Amino acid sequence: MKKQHVRVAVVQSAPNLFDKESAFQKIESYSIDARLQEANLLVFPEVFLSGYPRGLTLGTRVGSRTSGGRKDWQRYWESSIDIPGEDTNRLAKIAKENELYLVVGVVERDQEFSGSTLYNSIVYLGPDGEVLGKHRKLMPTGSERLLYGQGDGSTLTVIDTPFGRIGGLICWENYMPLARTAMYAKGIDILITPTADARDTWQATLQHIACEGRCYVLSSNQFVTKSTYPVDLAGYLDIEQDADVLCRGGSAIVGPLGEYVEQPLYDQEGIIYADLDMSLVMQSRYDFDVVGHYNRPDIFQLVVNETKKDIVSFKLK
């Protein structure tokens, strides 16, 4: 029997860019806060560990790259994490100490081949101190494609918890109708959407997805100011003339009929809490179940390839 009520928390913040320890300090601090507020689930923004390089060109123009941009990228690589690895063990320890399901957006370093490719990922940690799974962003957005590799269907992760099934899609992945359908078909009850999109249209997206999927949607966004950027970056000139606030946030919690449970938080760092009545998920599907009675499999079918995408395979002679 699932728990009918769960207290959730969504963080709106950003670390000092490319500073892993700064990110961990914030994760530890907000996790303690969440424990004191008796939260069961805590969510951090897209690539919170160790930052989203908003506004930086990393020395890239069509047809050329600069040596300074390459050095900035190396700092990003050095502040990324391995899954599994020492840093994920540290996250798992934080989750266990604070008895939380902890969901963190991270920059993940490829361990399978060269070790050089980075992925925009979500890592899931359990209150028992275990790494429960990860998700790699399937399609990096715009110029993110130079920073991050493409994930595959093997990390369309959904995790069963005592209060329901949780899983996530990252930022504009949520504009991919078939990706959403795959998550709905996995029985998602709480969809987690770490993001870097602070536009008004993102709020319409959250409400639509909640209403479409008849699930709770937890959106965790960044609040970023120029003060979090190292001034010795080669690319600091890229943002020098920008406004001080680079991302205003907009973290929110939406219920399974598309209504706000917690309104968007703007123009400040913070954490929002909500007590979710999970019985409302089932009640909301009474008249609309997008992969159930409101589906027409005789007309529409979706095939999802969940095999791991191996670039190279070696065979013994």
N, C-alpha and C positions, 0 to 999 in steps of 0.2 A: 504494500500500500504506500503510495507516494505521499510525501508531506504536502499538505494543502497550502501552507504559507511559507514564504521564503523572503528574507531580507537581503536586498542586493545593493551594491554600491558601485558607482561609476566615477572614475577620476578624470578631471580635466587639468592637464598640466603638461610640462615639457622639461626635460633635463637640460643641463648645459650640453650643447651640441658636441657629439663625438666624445662625450665624457661618461664612460661606463659607470664609474663610481658615483657620479652625480645622479644617474638614473637609479642605481641601487638604493641610494640614500632615500630618494623619494618613494620608491616601492616599499621599503621597510617602514617608513614613516606613515604612509597611507594605509598600509596593512595593519599596523597597530591601531590606528584610528578606526578602521573598519571592525576590528575585533572588539574594541571598546563599545562600538555601536551595535554589536551583536549581529553583524552582517555575515551571511553564509557565502556570498559570491562577490568578488571584487574584480573590476575590469579596468585595464589601462589602455591608452590610445594606440593608434597605429605606430609601429616602429618606435615605441617609447624608449626602448633600450637598443641603440643609444642615439635616438633623435632622427628627425625628418629634416633634411637639408633644404628647407623651403627657401626659394629665391636664389639659390646658388646655381651657377652654370657649370661648376667644376671644370672650367676651362674648355668647354665644348662648343664648337661651331660645326656646321655641316662640313665634313671633310678634314677637320683638324681638331687636335687636343693640345693643351698647353702642359708644360712640365709642372707648373703650379697646381693645375687641376688634378693631375695624377697624384701629387703629394697629398692634396686634400682628400682624395678618394682613399688613399692608403690609410689616412687617419680614421676614416669611416670603417674600413676593413678591420683595423686594429681594435676598434670599439665594438665590433660585432661579436656574436656568441655562437658556440657550438651546441647543437641539440642531438644527443645528450652531451654533457660536458660539465666542467667545473662551475660555469655560470648558471646552468640550469639546475645543478645541484643546490646552488645558493638560493635560487628562486623557490625550489621545492622545500627547502628548510624554512624559508619565510612563510610559505603556505602552511606548513605543519605547525610552526610555532603559534600562528594566529588562527588555526583551525578554519582555513578558508579554501574554497575553490578559487584559484587565482588565475586570471587570464591576462596575458601580457603581450602586447605587440612588440616584436623584436626584429632586429636585423640578424638574420641567421647566415652563418658561413657554411658553405658546402664542404662536407667532409668526405664525400664519396670519390671525388676525382682530384682536381687540381687544388682544391681548397681556396680558390680565388673568387669564385662566383658567390654573390650575396643574394639572399632571398628576403622578401618582405613577408614575415611570418607571424603567426599567433602561436604561443605555447600555452598549454593547459597544465596546471599543477593541481594536485588534490590535497585535501586536508590531512591525508595520511603521509604526505611528503613524497608522493610519487609523481613522476612526469606522466600525465595521462594521454598526451598526444600533441600534435601540432597541425597547423594548416599553412601551406605556402600559397601566397597570392597567385592566382592563375594567370592574370594578365596585368602586369605593371602598367600604370596609366601615364600616357604622354611621355615626357622625358624621364620618368622613372625607369623606362625600359633600358636606359643606359646603365642604371644602377643595379637593377635586380633581374635575376633570371625568372623564368616562368615556372610556376609550380605545376604539378600534374594531379590527376584524379585520385591518386592514392592518399592524399591528405585532405579529402573532403570529410573532415573529422566531426563526428557527433558523439557526445559523451553522456552516458546515462548517470544521473545523480539521484539522490533521494527525493528531490523536488521536481524532477523532470529532465528532459533531454536538452542539452545545451550544445551549441556549436556556433561557428562564425564565418562570415565572409568579410573581406577587408575592403572598406571604402567603395570604390566604383565597381568592384566585383558584384555589388548588390544591384547594379544596373544590368546585369547579365540574367535575363529571365530564366534561362535553362539552369544556371547555377542555383538560383533561388528554388526552382522546382526540385532539383536534386536534394536540397536541404529539407524542403517540405516533406519529400518522400521518405526521408530518414526519420520523420516524426519529431521534428524540432519543436520544442515548447518555448525556449528562450533563444532568440537569435542575437548574437553579439556582433556589433558592427564597428570595430575600431576604424577611425577615419582621420583624414586631414582636411576634409571639406567643410568650410564654415559658411557656405552660401545658404540663402533662404531655401533654395530648391532642395537641399539635402533634407530639410525637415519634412518636406512633402514626400520625399522618398521613404523616410522612416515610417510615416503614417500609412503610406500605401502598402509597404511590406507587411506591417503589423496586421493591417486589415485583410490583405491578400492571404497571408500565411496563417492567420488566426493564431498568432503567437506574440509573446512579449518581445520587444526590440530594445536592446540596451546599446546606445550609441555613445562611445567615448572618444572625444576629440581633444586636440591639443590646444593649450593656450600658450602662445609663443611670443616673446619679445626679443628685440635685437640684443638685449643684455645677456641672453643665453648663448650668443655666438662668440667663439674665440676671435679676438681682434687680429690675431696673427695668422688667420687663414689667408691663403692666397686669394680666395674668392670673397673676402669680406667686402671688397668694393662693390660686389654685385648687389648688396643690400644697403649700402651706406646711405643712400638717398631715400630709402623706403621709410614708411611710417614706423613708429616704435613697436606697435603691435602688429606682428606678422600673421598671426592667426587668432581670431577672436573666440574660437571655441564653438559652442552649440551642442554640448553633450546633453542628452535627454533620455528619458525612459517612456516608452509608448506601450499601451495596452493592446490586447488582441482584437479590439474593435476599432483600433486606429486613434484612440483618444490618448492625450498626454496623461501619464501617471505623474511625471515630473517634467515641468516645462524646460526648454533649452536654457542652459547657463551660458551667458556671454560676458566677454570682456573681463574675465577674472579667472584665476586658478581656483580650484576647489574640488569638492567631492559631493555627489548627490546620492541620497539614499531613498529607497522605496521598499515598502512591504507589498509583495505581490501575492495575490490570491490565485493560486494555480488552477482552482476549479473553474475560473473564468475562461481558461483556454478551451476546455471541453465544451462549456456552454456556448462559446462563440462559434463553434463548429456545427452547431445544431442546424443552421440554415445555409452554411457554406463551408465545405471541406475541399480545398483546392485539389488535393490528390485522392479524394475519396468520392463521395456521392456527387460532387460537382465536377467530376472529371469525366472525359469521354475517351477511354483508351481504345475504343473501336475506331476513333478518328485520329487522335493525337497520341504519339508514343515518344518517349525519351530514352535513349541509350546512353549510359554514363560509363566511360572507361576508367575504372579505378585501379588499373595495373600501374605499377611503378615504371616511370619512363627512364630506362637505362640508356645512357648515351653510348657506352661501350660495354660489351660483355666479352669475357675471356673464357675460352674453353680449353681444357686439357687435351693434349693429343692422345 
